[in-house]
Amino acid sequence: MMKKIILAENQYFKVRPTDQESKEGDDVEFQCHIGNRGGDVQWSKDGFLLVHALDWALGKASRLRITDATLVKRSESQCLVRVSLIAV
């Protein structure tokens, strides 16, 4: 039996994360929705993959919530899609 590998192509942002301003102590939420998604949505902070942190909540993978914002928590976050290879 021959196996075919399917790789998601033509992914695009349905909702792109946007820069936000907040005051110290505010909660901030970013959204990232991917069309034709070929894997799991993940978030990174300053280039490092976020798994879980007390004040960084990953909700339903397409949302990143930062609680009790401070200048120390100021960073660059990115929405990423880990591509999945599916053998059929």
ChimeraX attribute file (.defattr): number of C-alpha atoms within 10 A of each C-alpha:
attribute: neighborCount
match mode: 1-to-1
recipient: residues
	/A:1	3
	/A:2	5
	/A:3	8
	/A:4	9
	/A:5	8
	/A:6	12
	/A:7	13
	/A:8	13
	/A:9	10
	/A:10	9
	/A:11	13
	/A:12	12
	/A:13	13
	/A:14	12
	/A:15	13
	/A:16	13
	/A:17	18
	/A:18	9
	/A:19	8
	/A:20	8
	/A:21	7
	/A:22	11
	/A:23	11
	/A:24	12
	/A:25	11
	/A:26	12
	/A:27	15
	/A:28	16
	/A:29	16
	/A:30	19
	/A:31	16
	/A:32	20
	/A:33	17
	/A:34	19
	/A:35	11
	/A:36	13
	/A:37	18
	/A:38	19
	/A:39	16
	/A:40	13
	/A:41	18
	/A:42	19
	/A:43	20
	/A:44	16
	/A:45	15
	/A:46	11
	/A:47	11
	/A:48	10
	/A:49	14
	/A:50	17
	/A:51	11
	/A:52	9
	/A:53	9
	/A:54	7
	/A:55	13
	/A:56	20
	/A:57	17
	/A:58	19
	/A:59	11
	/A:60	8
	/A:61	16
	/A:62	19
	/A:63	19
	/A:64	24
	/A:65	15
	/A:66	19
	/A:67	17
	/A:68	15
	/A:69	17
	/A:70	14
	/A:71	9
	/A:72	6
	/A:73	14
	/A:74	10
	/A:75	11
	/A:76	10
	/A:77	18
	/A:78	18
	/A:79	22
	/A:80	16
	/A:81	15
	/A:82	11
	/A:83	14
	/A:84	13
	/A:85	12
	/A:86	12
	/A:87	10
	/A:88	8
